[in-house]
């Protein structure tokens, strides 16, 4: 690759991951199609994107850990249920044709954004709920399913996790985004990257620019989320989910 190609990769990664860290997911909306456009096959692009996304989690974790906004209960829940789902998802032999799956996911993702638009109060106030044994089990099973999607799909699954934490557990957007970026970005994507790396191929020579952009973007986006608060996060979340929906419905 030329120096210009590396600069393009860095800038794409920086923009994609900054918005992702601000909204709670969606870096693949920009980054993954660019990898395909630059000539990588679907499987290689997915594995390379997953590895780069780990740096997003590192950058976000550095910013959020300084604020002490993470609770051990949710950290354990997302690791216990999410990581097995990611590993299974990355190994999953899809029975549904890719295009049908993309259309279904696009409709569902757009529905998330529109639901958030209609529910103006959604995620604005922290109101703990479903913290009993049954509530945690149901929430964990949903996280396992979201882990399956994360392991087998390219973009949008972090946004599902963000909204699930808001809807089921009563988190506000700021707290939900913190968990999504650190747990999904760092540990889920790390597990997916390791699995895909073992069964597929990663373009290691593309990673320095992608990792640097992901790391800086993760830190910057997390800083913006902490600074601007729930209302801004909610609006960016809605924009990103609707854009991802359009992208999935149109296709690559």
C-alpha positions in Angstrom: 0.0 0.0 0.0 1.1 3.6 -0.7 1.5 6.2 2.0 -1.7 7.9 0.6 -3.6 4.6 1.2 -2.5 4.5 4.8 -3.5 8.1 5.3 -6.9 7.4 3.8 -7.3 4.3 6.1 -6.3 6.4 9.2 -8.8 9.2 8.4 -11.6 6.8 7.6 -11.0 4.9 10.9 -10.7 8.1 12.9 -14.1 9.5 11.6 -15.9 6.1 11.9 -14.7 5.4 15.4 -15.3 8.9 16.7 -18.9 8.7 15.7 -19.2 5.1 17.0 -17.8 6.1 20.4 -20.2 9.0 20.6 -23.3 7.1 19.6 -22.6 3.7 21.0 -21.8 1.7 17.9 -21.7 1.8 14.1 -18.1 2.1 13.2 -18.6 -0.6 10.5 -21.0 1.7 8.7 -18.0 3.6 7.3 -15.0 1.5 7.9 -16.0 -1.9 6.6 -17.3 -0.8 3.2 -14.1 1.2 2.7 -12.1 -2.0 3.3 -14.2 -3.8 0.7 -13.7 -0.8 -1.7 -10.0 -1.0 -1.3 -10.0 -4.6 -2.5 -10.3 -6.9 0.5 -12.6 -9.9 0.3 -15.6 -10.0 2.7 -14.1 -12.4 5.1 -10.7 -10.7 5.2 -12.3 -7.3 5.6 -14.5 -8.5 8.4 -11.6 -10.1 10.3 -9.4 -7.0 9.8 -12.2 -4.6 10.8 -12.8 -6.7 14.0 -9.1 -6.4 15.0 -9.1 -2.7 14.4 -12.2 -2.2 16.4 -10.4 -3.6 19.5 -8.4 -0.3 19.6 -11.8 1.6 19.8 -12.5 -0.3 23.0 -9.0 0.5 24.4 -9.4 4.2 23.7 -12.9 4.3 25.1 -11.9 2.3 28.2 -9.1 4.7 29.0 -11.5 7.6 29.0 -14.4 5.9 30.8 -12.3 4.1 33.5 -11.1 7.5 34.7 -14.8 8.4 35.4 -15.6 5.2 37.2 -19.0 4.8 35.5 -18.8 1.0 35.1 -20.4 -1.4 37.6 -18.9 -4.8 38.2 -22.3 -6.5 37.8 -22.8 -5.4 34.2 -19.2 -6.0 33.3 -19.5 -9.6 34.5 -22.8 -10.1 32.8 -21.6 -8.8 29.4 -18.5 -10.9 29.5 -20.2 -14.1 30.7 -23.0 -14.1 28.1 -21.6 -12.0 25.3 -18.3 -13.6 24.6 -19.6 -17.1 24.0 -22.2 -15.6 21.7 -19.5 -13.8 19.7 -17.4 -17.0 19.4 -20.4 -19.0 18.2 -21.4 -16.3 15.8 -18.0 -16.1 14.2 -18.1 -19.8 13.6 -21.8 -19.9 12.6 -22.7 -21.4 9.3 -25.4 -19.0 8.2 -28.6 -20.8 7.0 -30.1 -17.6 5.8 -28.8 -16.0 2.6 -26.6 -12.9 3.3 -28.8 -10.5 1.4 -32.0 -11.5 3.2 -30.2 -11.3 6.5 -28.9 -7.8 5.6 -32.4 -6.6 4.7 -33.9 -7.9 7.9 -31.2 -6.3 9.9 -31.6 -3.1 8.1 -35.3 -2.9 8.9 -34.7 -3.8 12.5 -31.9 -1.2 12.9 -34.0 1.5 11.3 -36.8 0.6 13.7 -34.4 1.1 16.6 -33.6 4.6 15.5 -37.2 5.5 14.8 -38.3 4.1 18.1 -35.7 6.3 19.9 -37.0 9.3 17.9 -40.6 8.7 19.0 -39.6 8.1 22.6 -38.2 11.5 23.4 -37.6 10.7 27.1 -35.8 7.4 26.3 -32.4 7.1 27.9 -32.3 10.5 29.4 -32.6 9.5 33.0 -30.9 6.6 34.9 -33.6 4.4 36.4 -32.4 0.9 37.5 -34.7 -2.0 36.7 -34.6 -5.8 36.2 -31.8 -6.3 38.6 -33.3 -9.4 40.2 -32.1 -12.9 39.2 -34.8 -13.4 36.5 -34.2 -10.0 35.1 -30.4 -10.5 34.9 -30.9 -13.9 33.2 -33.3 -12.6 30.6 -30.9 -9.6 30.0 -28.0 -12.0 29.7 -29.7 -14.3 27.2 -30.4 -11.2 25.0 -26.8 -10.2 25.3 -25.8 -13.8 24.2 -28.0 -13.4 21.0 -26.5 -9.9 20.4 -23.1 -11.5 20.7 -24.0 -14.0 18.0 -24.9 -11.1 15.7 -21.7 -9.3 16.7 -19.6 -12.3 15.7 -21.2 -12.8 12.3 -22.2 -9.3 11.1 -20.2 -6.2 10.2 -21.9 -3.2 11.7 -24.7 -2.1 13.9 -24.6 -4.7 16.7 -23.1 -2.3 19.2 -26.1 0.0 18.7 -28.4 -3.0 19.6 -26.5 -3.5 22.8 -26.7 0.2 23.7 -30.5 0.3 23.2 -31.0 -3.0 25.1 -29.1 -1.7 28.1 -31.3 1.4 28.0 -34.6 -0.4 27.5 -34.2 -3.5 29.8 -31.9 -2.3 32.5 -32.9 1.4 32.7 -29.5 2.9 31.9 -29.3 6.3 30.4 -27.5 6.7 27.1 -24.3 7.9 28.6 -23.9 4.8 30.8 -25.1 2.4 28.1 -22.6 3.8 25.6 -19.8 3.4 28.2 -20.6 -0.3 28.6 -21.0 -0.9 24.9 -17.7 0.7 24.0 -15.6 -1.0 26.7 -17.2 -4.4 26.7 -18.2 -4.8 23.1 -15.4 -2.8 21.6 -12.7 -4.3 23.7 -13.7 -7.8 24.8 -16.4 -8.9 22.3 -14.6 -7.6 19.2 -11.3 -9.0 20.7 -12.9 -12.5 20.9 -14.4 -12.1 17.4 -11.1 -11.0 16.0 -9.2 -13.9 17.6 -11.8 -16.4 16.3 -11.8 -15.0 12.8 -8.1 -14.7 12.8 -7.8 -18.4 13.6 -10.3 -19.6 10.9 -9.6 -16.9 8.3 -7.1 -14.2 7.2 -6.2 -10.8 8.6 -4.4 -8.1 6.5 -1.8 -7.1 9.2 -0.1 -4.5 6.9 -3.4 -2.5 6.9 -3.7 -2.5 10.7 -1.3 0.2 11.9 -3.4 3.0 10.3 -6.7 1.4 11.3 -5.6 0.8 14.9 -4.3 4.3 15.4 -7.5 5.8 14.0 -9.7 3.5 16.1 -7.8 4.3 19.3 -7.8 8.0 18.9 -11.4 8.0 17.6 -12.5 5.9 20.6 -11.0 8.3 23.0 -12.3 11.4 21.3 -15.8 10.0 20.9 -16.0 8.9 24.5 -14.8 12.3 25.6 -17.5 14.0 23.5 -20.1 11.6 25.0 -19.1 12.5 28.5 -19.0 16.2 27.7 -22.2 16.6 25.7 -24.4 14.2 27.7 -27.5 12.1 27.0 -29.5 14.3 24.7 -26.7 14.7 22.1 -25.8 11.0 22.4 -29.5 10.1 21.7 -29.6 12.3 18.6 -26.4 10.9 17.2 -27.6 7.4 18.0 -30.7 8.0 16.0 -28.8 9.4 13.0 -26.3 6.5 13.0 -29.0 3.8 13.3 -31.0 5.2 10.4 -27.9 5.6 8.2 -26.9 2.0 8.9 -30.4 0.9 8.1 -30.3 2.6 4.7 -26.8 1.2 4.0 -27.9 -2.4 4.8 -31.1 -2.0 2.7 -29.2 -0.6 -0.3 -26.4 -3.2 0.0 -22.7 -2.9 -0.4 
